[in-house]
Amino acid sequence: MPVLEEKDTEKLFYSIGEVAAMFDVNTSLIRFWEKEFDVISPSKNKKGNRLFTKKDIDNFKLIFHLVKEKGYTLQGAKDKLKTGIKESDQTKAEVVDKLKKIKDQLLDIKNKL
């Protein structure tokens, strides 16, 4: 699960490259998920570059959690999003995100020793 750094939470828009780096995936997967899932709707600038909002990032987190971590098919993830994610699923995704952030911090401390 991706971890947003504190400085990143201040941004209004994220490029497709930044979003791909957050999730450690290729930009093609971000474009594919954008087409597959209606909940992701980035705006585009004059050059046609996609600009993702914090809401889009949160939706990516949920999709990433369902597809990559829980093993849902794309159709299963779509159905889950349409019927509504239970708070427990959303909470689990947030807990996993926080635990990964803690793990990264602990690995940082270990490497400094």
RAKA-V40589 format. One record per backbone hydrogen bond with DSSP energy under -1.0 kcal/mol. CO is the residue of the C=O (numbers start at 1). NH is the residue of the N-H. Records with the same first field share a line. If there is no record, write none. Layout:
CO = NH / NH
This chain:
5 = 9
8 = 11
14 = 52
15 = 19
16 = 20
17 = 21
18 = 22
19 = 23
20 = 25
26 = 30
27 = 31
28 = 32
29 = 33
30 = 34
31 = 35
32 = 36
33 = 37
37 = 40
43 = 51
45 = 48
49 = 45
51 = 43
52 = 14
53 = 57
54 = 58
55 = 59
56 = 60
57 = 61
58 = 62
59 = 63
60 = 64
61 = 65
62 = 66
63 = 67
64 = 68 / 69
65 = 70
66 = 72
73 = 77
74 = 78
75 = 79
76 = 80
77 = 81
78 = 82
79 = 83
86 = 90
87 = 91
88 = 92
89 = 93
90 = 94
91 = 95
92 = 96
93 = 97
94 = 98
95 = 99
96 = 100
97 = 101
98 = 102
99 = 103
100 = 104
101 = 105
102 = 106
103 = 107
104 = 108
105 = 109
106 = 110
107 = 111
108 = 112
